[in-house]
Amino acid sequence: MGDRDRVAEIQEQWRRERPDLDVTPLGVVGRLHRLAAALTRELEVVFAAHGLGEGDFDVLATLRRSGTDLPAGELAAATMVTTGGTTKRLDRLERAGLLTRRVSETDGRGRVVALTPAGREVVDAAFTDHVANEHRLLAQLDDGDAAALEGILRRWLAHHEDPA
């Protein structure tokens, strides 16, 4: 296939139909968008093998990597999902026995979320497979390209994210 892809075809069509516009950005943004969708499909296969959706994995992984129980609001902020969306995920994961919620000791209206032993087991297995899958995906690039791409994306993303 070489360097030819669907985005190049789209750019050519726009250049023909709208020669007054510089469609060069489509080359980067369009490819990132299409690649993100393709990578997401590849990642979701691993999550599904563990009975999880992408959002479920995100919640469990956030709890696991934090090393502690988290207030539900903090968990929602860390996963960049609305509190309503987080509540639905928490309900589903609690029904599955992967996490528990309890009343906060410092805020009677708040809830604290914790992994159950089963939740920890599921997320550890899923994360192990997830990292192996990401290694597989990055193996499509040589080491120098992967490192350069990571640096470029880190700098670009810094312009679009709030500092953590």
Steps between C-alpha positions, in 0.01 A plus 500: 500500500795733560427858599165508317191494721138613512593839647720577198204425274276728707757779482524463123121520468486817710789655311309437177167628635632782718838613365454822698559313831823357637393150607845400627375471864274213394817300450580510870164545670315266265758226545504542878122479507490187284790342687336570838187321381702204371705477820186523714355199315823308569493594869132414543567142390723450805253666737217284365706187559482592869128579492561877503417795282751778451329717762484215751871439454568872545317507835664184632846602377464846657416343835782247470773746404394748769594242762209607720124535515371814327207733555253451213541863388877467484463178304267674254752783453789256450311309231376816328142372501195682630385408849185349347706287264727398784200402713374266228841338472529468876155344521593241237840422654350476849233256376781295345674488839808689378470803729315628804372841605467626854399827661791739541616554856562869428196578281176320578370571149810367328594144414840334507573235238725199558606199298390162629750214492322374186525849346871517574550157344306597185673833453847353562442231237345748257782751550766235443337408169442868417869586537598198287250613236642853499851358459369300203345810346813712549715225349361620166737799542873491545626610843622838378168584337305390808715719728477799263123460469460481876693825544302680231167381637599590858584858402188539285269349759640735764335784306160333530493358852486662836818436698460199726 
